[in-house]
Amino acid sequence: MSISENLSRIQQQIEQISAEYQRENVRLLAVSKTKPVQAIEEAIRAGQCAFGENYVQEGVEKIAYFSGNKLLEWHFIGPLQSNKSRLVAEHFDWIQTVDRFKIAERLNDQRPEHLPPLNVLIQINISDESSKSGIQPEEMFSLAEKISQFPRLKLRGLMAIPKPESEPEQQKIALRKMKDLFNRLQQRFESVDTLSMGMSDDMASAIDCGSTMVRIGTAIFGERNYSQKV
Ligand SMILES: *Cc1c(COP(=O)(O)O)cnc(C)c1O
């Protein structure tokens, strides 16, 4: 299957699932980490505009390559070290993995004036895994409050990578908790409109539970080969 066929199949699935669960406006983020610019080009020709990257340097190179295309939207979705924050602030449109005040503060200070505010999602460690990044649910409001005061950041919502579960009912335990947190955040902050959750294996459950953005890599671009990183 080609990238464009994969994309249209996934778009159809998103539409079907959305109709079934009476959800609207679920966006597809194409996760292009480790994939060459030719693959991204094919996705763009098929109409895809939003791309997710996990590695700062790789992402910045791709953004530079496609800088002539103003319709594209670049999301940073990997863990961010402080010393790389400037590159994210200067090049990306969104960051989905903010999980501490310090990094938010740096991103705010480093976001160039000629660009619109950087769109921010707070990452929640919803399955409470010590190995995962993300804040605890109890910390959400205090971090959100601070982010919302930064003029160069725009608080857009929440992101999570729940612990993998194969059964939908098991998947939905964490996903429903995220939806509940999201509802509470949305009541407090007008700018909040994005709940990023759902990957290949839990996409249907995530849409059922109110996801507004699913992040799909392998099902669009094929398996990743890390030894051939761009
Ligand atoms: C890699 C990645 C994805 C996509 O994973 P696939 O299994 O390739 O669909 C989604 N979200 C995040 C945060 C990722 O790092």
Ligand as a Chemical Component Dictionary entry (heavy atoms), coordinates in Angstrom:
data_LIG
# 
_chem_comp.id                   LIG 
_chem_comp.type                 NON-POLYMER 
_chem_comp.pdbx_formal_charge   0 
_chem_comp.three_letter_code    LIG 
# 
loop_
_chem_comp_atom.comp_id 
_chem_comp_atom.atom_id 
_chem_comp_atom.alt_atom_id 
_chem_comp_atom.type_symbol 
_chem_comp_atom.charge 
_chem_comp_atom.model_Cartn_x 
_chem_comp_atom.model_Cartn_y 
_chem_comp_atom.model_Cartn_z 
_chem_comp_atom.pdbx_ordinal 
LIG C1 C1 C 0 5.887 7.418  17.384 1  
LIG C2 C2 C 0 4.746 8.074  18.058 2  
LIG C3 C3 C 0 3.444 7.921  17.572 3  
LIG C4 C4 C 0 3.082 7.055  16.377 4  
LIG O1 O1 O 0 3.335 5.724  16.643 5  
LIG P1 P1 P 0 3.012 4.586  15.558 6  
LIG O2 O2 O 0 3.022 3.349  16.350 7  
LIG O3 O3 O 0 4.095 4.622  14.541 8  
LIG O4 O4 O 0 1.682 4.871  14.955 9  
LIG C5 C5 C 0 2.427 8.616  18.227 10 
LIG N1 N1 N 0 2.669 9.407  19.292 11 
LIG C6 C6 C 0 3.912 9.571  19.787 12 
LIG C7 C7 C 0 4.120 10.461 20.967 13 
LIG C8 C8 C 0 4.984 8.910  19.192 14 
LIG O5 O5 O 0 6.209 9.089  19.696 15 
# 
loop_
_chem_comp_bond.comp_id 
_chem_comp_bond.atom_id_1 
_chem_comp_bond.atom_id_2 
_chem_comp_bond.value_order 
_chem_comp_bond.pdbx_ordinal 
LIG C1 C2 SING 1  
LIG C2 C3 SING 2  
LIG C2 C8 DOUB 3  
LIG C3 C4 SING 4  
LIG C3 C5 DOUB 5  
LIG C4 O1 SING 6  
LIG O1 P1 SING 7  
LIG P1 O2 DOUB 8  
LIG P1 O3 SING 9  
LIG P1 O4 SING 10 
LIG C5 N1 SING 11 
LIG N1 C6 DOUB 12 
LIG C6 C7 SING 13 
LIG C6 C8 SING 14 
LIG C8 O5 SING 15 
# 
